[in-house]
Amino acid sequence: MDHARAAPERSAALLPGDRHAAGPDTARVHFDILVADLASAHDRVIAAGATPAAKHVSPRPGPGGEPVPWRVYRDPVGHPFCLVVR
């Protein structure tokens, strides 16, 4: 992964199999990590112990009109984070 910029985003949405209860008193944060190469970043987070959770394509196209894919992962403890093509 290049020196990816992380954009913090509060999230209350649950993924299937989420281990963390979501409720009004539950503060949750996950990170969207911007990457240039999704396949390479995927390999690195898997090697670091992450597990894939979901695949998506943004409803907003990139600057050239191209689709913008992103992937959801869980760290070894179960916290979700995303890799997003910048």
C-alpha positions in Angstrom: 0.0 0.0 0.0 1.4 3.4 -0.8 1.2 6.0 2.0 -2.6 5.9 2.0 -4.6 8.7 3.3 -7.2 7.6 5.8 -10.5 9.4 6.0 -12.3 8.6 9.3 -16.0 8.0 9.1 -18.5 7.3 11.8 -20.5 4.3 11.1 -23.5 2.8 12.9 -24.3 0.2 10.2 -23.8 -3.4 11.0 -22.3 -5.9 8.7 -23.6 -9.5 8.7 -21.9 -11.3 11.6 -20.9 -8.0 13.3 -19.7 -8.8 16.8 -20.4 -5.3 18.1 -23.8 -4.1 19.2 -25.0 -1.0 17.6 -27.2 1.3 19.6 -27.5 4.8 20.8 -24.7 4.5 23.4 -22.3 2.6 21.1 -19.6 4.8 19.6 -18.2 3.2 16.4 -15.6 4.4 14.1 -14.2 2.7 11.0 -11.6 3.9 8.5 -11.8 4.2 4.8 -8.2 3.8 3.6 -7.6 5.2 0.1 -5.4 3.1 -2.0 -4.0 3.3 -5.6 -4.0 -0.5 -6.2 -6.8 -2.5 -4.6 -5.3 -5.9 -5.4 -2.0 -5.0 -3.8 -3.6 -3.4 -0.7 -5.9 -6.5 -0.4 -2.8 -8.8 -0.3 -1.2 -6.6 2.4 -4.2 -6.5 4.7 -4.8 -10.2 4.3 -1.1 -10.9 5.2 -1.6 -8.7 8.3 -4.5 -10.8 9.5 -7.6 -9.1 8.0 -10.5 -11.1 6.6 -12.7 -10.0 3.7 -16.3 -9.0 4.5 -17.9 -7.5 1.4 -17.3 -6.0 -2.1 -18.9 -2.8 -3.3 -18.9 -0.3 -6.1 -19.6 3.3 -5.3 -22.8 4.8 -6.7 -20.6 7.9 -7.5 -18.3 7.5 -10.5 -14.7 8.5 -10.3 -13.4 11.8 -11.9 -13.2 10.2 -15.3 -16.6 8.5 -15.0 -15.1 5.1 -14.1 -16.5 2.9 -11.3 -14.9 3.2 -7.9 -14.7 -0.1 -6.1 -14.1 -0.6 -2.4 -13.8 -3.6 -0.2 -14.8 -4.1 3.5 -12.5 -6.1 5.8 -12.3 -7.0 9.4 -9.2 -6.6 11.5 -8.2 -9.6 13.6 -10.4 -8.4 16.5 -13.4 -8.0 14.2 -13.5 -4.2 13.6 -14.5 -3.2 10.1 -12.5 -1.1 7.8 -12.6 -0.3 4.0 -10.1 -0.1 1.2 -11.2 2.4 -1.4 -9.6 3.1 -4.7 -8.7 6.7 -4.9 
